[in-house]
């Protein structure tokens, strides 16, 4: 059978990891492995291969010499073949079947939708635990074949594949823990529930950048579909418009991490309101949008939730409100405290035998105050000494000797006194 035209895996491997391009380096964490078996290519002694091979964007279309792949790649555990030109699953199988310890395989952005994956080819993937098929446009039939032949698959990446629906596999994949299926066109929750049927052991489900609409599922059904789900990412789920969808997340019995940014429901709230309302509605989560929820933050959020809804009409108050009132009791509204600095005060101005109550601005300087007092005490500013007496100060009056100092820096309050004396010549 004719070999497909284009660059082969083995050709690229020899070029990239030749001594000229990838010299042997000694030291902790920098060693590379040279296969020691006597058989194989005469180039063996000239190649220094790490256990992690990155051959992305190299124009690879085929495998090349399988004996050489076996000789060089016996120790390889991770292989990145993303953004190449592999369009025949048989060529991929020739590579993978000769890498016996392979656990991670990245086939993203290869035109593999152009061929059918047969089960005997998929069998060569049997040891892979992490498989990346992003932007490969892999059909669900291909995914099903892979699932049947990869008994230890733990992580599967199916992003950017233009999926509008999910096709159920004839068998469940009990081993899968993480499914990354972002940037598709999955809208209806009936499609998402199929993922729960296919992957009953799922721990992490990443659904960001889909057009997911309302979660139409009973609480009991959600608990059965995703009994082990610990983390869910619903970033930019454009169809989530009501709080009832958020409340449904409480049905997942083991859920403790949620990501919910960029959904229409939350657009009208401030950043603080969004976080506190979400924390209060999701009592079991320990991490929200990547940040740990501390015990103190949870209590603050739940109390905020009570006060937020306390003035709402009864028919608009969520059930969670009544649960929290049972926990904390009915709270009083928080007092409105104006923390802005005082702008002016009333003080007593003493000069000789006169006492005059005056309102002075605290944003002015000592020099400006003297100008203001000039007409009151009939002294020029250059001939004027000012002393400030705090009504609670134990040490007596303080001379206001620095003309450019602002009055607020003295801590002047209503009822304090300012004494004016002529400068002694």
N, C-alpha and C positions, 0 to 999 in steps of 0.2 A: 504494500500500500504506500502511496506517495506521502512524503512528509509535508505538512502544511508549510507554505512559504512564510518568510518572516524570521525574526530572531528567536532562537530557542532559549529555554530556561538555562540550559547548560552553557550556552554561549555567553549569555549575560553574566552568569555566575563566575565563569573563568575571567571575564574582563574586569568585573568589579572587584573581585577578591584576589587578584593577582598581587604579587609582592610589590609591584610598582604603585598600585592604587590602594592597597590595604596591607601595609607592612606588619609583620609580627611585632607585637608590643608586649613587653613584660611588665609585671607589677600587679598588685591586688585589683581584681575586678576588670583587668584588661587583657587577660589571656585569651587566645583563640585555639581551636582544636584542629589538628591535622589527622585525618583517619590513618590508622596504623596498619590496616590489613594489607597483605602483600599484593593482592589482586587489584586490578583497576587501571586507571589511566596513568601514563607516564607523567602527566601534569600534576599528579597528586602531591608530590613534594614541593610544588611551587605555589600551592593554594593554602591560605590561612583562613579557615572558616569559623565564624562565631556560631553559637547555638541559635542566635536570632538573626535571620536573614531578611533584609529589607531590599526588595527588588521592585519597587513601585515605579511606574512611569518609564519603563525600559523598552516598551514595544514588543514584549514577549507574545508570541502567537502559538508556540508549541513547546513540548517538553525537551526534546533532544535525546541524547543517548541515555537510556534508562540505567545501564550498568554504571555509568559515571555518576549519575544522580545518587544511586545506592551507595557507591564508594565514598562519595564526599559528604552526604547528608545524613548518615546514620545517627548522628548526635543532635541534629537540628530539632528544636522544640517549637519555634515560632517562625512563621513564614508570611511575609507581606508581599502579595502579588497584585496589589490594587492598581487601578488605572493602567492596565496593560491592554493587550488586544486578544486575549484568550476568548474564543467564541465556541470552542468545542470541549464539552465536559470530559471527553475521552483523553484529551491532552492534559487537562487538570488531574485526572485520575492517574495518568502515568507519572506525574510528578509526585503526587501525594502518596501513592502506593510504595514509593521508594524512599519515603521519609518516615520510618517506623515509629519514631517517638514524637511525631508532630501533635501538638495540643492546641495551638492557635493558628488559624488560617484566615487571611484577609483577601477576599476576591472582589472587593468593591470596584465599581466602575469598569468591569469587564463585560463585553457584550454576550453574556452567556445565555441570554434568552433566545439566541439564534439556534440553539441545539437542545435536544431532549436528554435529561439525565436518566440513564438506565440504572436499575438497582445494582447490577454487578459493578458498575463504575462507582456508585455511591458507597459501596462496601469498602472502598479504599480509604474512606474518610472515618472509619470506625473509631479511631482513637482520639479524634478531635473533640475538644471540650468547649472551645470558643470559635464560632464561625461568623464572619462578617460578609454579608451579601448586599451591602448598601449600594444603591444605584446600579444594580446589576439587572434590574427588571425581571428577577427570577419569578417564575410563575408559582402559584400555590401547589401545583402538581410537583414541581421540582422540590419545593420545601417539604412536602409530604414524603417524598422519596428519601430525602436526607434524614428526616426525623425517624424513619423506619430503620435506617442503617447506622445511625449514630447513637448507640445506647447510653453513652456517657456525656452527651451534649448538655452543657450547663448554661451557656450564654449564646444568644442568637440575635444578630443585628440585621434588620430588614427595612432600613430607612430609605426614603427617596425612591421607592419602587412603584409609585402611582397606584397603590392599592385603593380601591373604592369599596371592596368587600373582602371578607375573609372566608376562605373555603376550609371547612373542617376536615381534619385528617381522619382516616379510618381507624387509626390507633392513637391513644394518648401518649404524650411524651412525658414520662414521669420524672425525668432527670433535669428538665430545664428550670433554671432558677431566675434568669434575667432575660427579658425580651425588650429589645430596643426597636420600636417601630414608628419613629417620628417622621414628620414631613411626608405623610401620605394623605389620602383623601377619605379617611374613615370618618363617617358622620353619624351613622345610626348606632345606638348602643347595642342593638341586636347583633352587630358585627363584632363588637368588643366581647360580648358574652361567649362567642365561639372560642376566643382565646382562652377563656377560663376553662372551657370544656377540654381543649387540646392540651393545656399546660396546667394540670391541677396542683403542681408543686411550686408554681410561680411565686417568687419572693419579691421581684422588682419588675414593674411594668412602666415603661416610658413611652407615653403617648403624645408628647409635645408636638405642637404645630400640625395637628389634625383639625378637622372641622367638626369635632364631636359635639353633638346636641345633647339634649336632656337625658339623664340617666333613668331610663324607663325600666325599672326592675324592682321587684319586691325585696324587702330587707332579707328575708329568708333565702331567696334565690341568690342574692349577692354573696351571702355567707357561704353558700354551697359551691358557688362558681369559683370563688377566690379564697379558699380557706386558709392559705398560707401567705397571702399577699402582705408584705411588710412596708413596701414603698411604692407610691404611684406618682407619676409626673403628668400633669394635665396642663402644662404651660400653653397659652394661646389656643385653648379650646374654644373656638369662636361661638359655639352654640350654647354655652352654659350661661343662662340668663337668670336663674332663680336660686335662692338659698336652699331650697329643697334638694337640689342636686348635691350641694355641699353636705347637707345632713345625711344623704345616702352613703357617704364615705364611711360613716360610723358603723355601717353594716359589715364591713370587712373585719373579721374578728382579731386579726393580728396587725392591722395597719398602725404604723407609728411614724411614718415619714410621708409628707405631702408637699408637692410643689404646684403652686396655683398662681402664676403670674400671667398678666396679659389676657384675662378673660373679661368679657363685657360686664358681667355682674359686678365686678369690683371697680370699674372705671370711675364711678361717681364718688368714691370714698377717698379720704386722705390716706397716706401711707400708714399712719398710726391706726386709724380706724380699721383699715383692711386687716392688718395683722391681729389686732385685738379681737375683732369680731370672728375671725377664722379660728383663732386659738380657743375662744370660748365655745364655739360650736363643735369643735373636734377635741373632746376631752382626752382621747387616748394618744394623740400624737406627741412625739417628743422632739420632732424637728419639722420646722415649717420653712419652706423656700430656702433650705440649706442652713438655717440658723437653729441652734438648740433652743428649746423652750424651757427656761428655768422655772422652778416652782414658784418663785416670787412673781415672775412675769405671768404665769398662768392665773394666779389669784388676782393680780391687777386687771387682767383681761376679763375675767369672769365678773368682777365687780363693775368694770366699765360696761359690760354687756347689760347688766341689770339696769344701770342708770341710763343707758342709751335707749332702752325700750320702755322705760317706766311711764313715759307720757304718751305712748302709742295707744290707739284704740284697742280694746280687748281682742277684736277679731284679727288684728294685725300682729299681735304679740306671738313670737314663736314658742313652741313647747319648751325649748331649752331655757327660756326665761323663767318659767315656773320651777324647773329643776334647780336652777341657781338660786332662786328666792328661797326654796326649801333649804338649800345649803348655807346661805349667808343671811337670810332674813331680808326684809324690805329695807333698802338703804335710803338714807337722806341724800338729796342732791348735793353735789359738792359746792361749797361756798365759792363765789367768784371773788378772787383776790387780785387786786390791781398791783402788780409788782413793778410798775413803772416808777422811776425815781421821782421824788417830789420836785416840782419846778419852782415853787416859791414858798416862803414861810413868813409868819408874822413875828417880829422881834421888837424888843424895847430898845430905843436908842437913847442913851444917857449922855447929856452934855451940860456940865456945870450943874445948875439946879433943875434943868429941864428934863422931862421924860416924855418921849413921843413914840407911840406905837406905829410901826411902819411895816408894810409888806415889801419884801425885797426878793428879787429873782436870784436863784442859786446858780444859774449858768453864767453869771457875770463874774468879773475878776475884782480883786480888792481895789485896784485903781478905778474901775468903773463905779464901784460903790462909793468911793470918795467923791467922785463927780456928782453922784446922786445926792450925797449928804451936804454938799457945799452950800446950797441955799438954805438948808435947815439949820446948820450950826454957824453959818457966817464965817467960815474959815476957808482959806485957799487949800487946795489939795496938797501942796508942798508943805503946808504948815499944819497938817492934820495927822494925828496918831490914832489908830483904831485898836481896840482890845475886844476880844470875843470872850464872853463868859457862858459856858455850858451850865445850865441850871443844875446838872447833876455832877459837875466836875469838882473834885476835891482839892484841886491845886490853884484855884483862883483864875483870873483872866489870862488869856493868851494873846500876845501881841500879834496883830495881822500885819507883819512887816514886809511880806513879799507881794509887790504890786501885781504881778502876773498870775498869782495863785487864784484858782477858781473858788468861789464861796462854798460850793457843794462839798469840796474836799475837807472842810472843817466839820462836817456833820451837823450843821446848824439845823435846829428844829424849832417848831412853834414855841414861843414863850422864852426863848433864850435872849440874852442881852448883849448889846454892843455899846461900848463906852468910847466916846470921842474926847480926845484931849489935845490942846495946842502943843506944838513942838516947842521945847525950850530953846531959846536962842543963846 
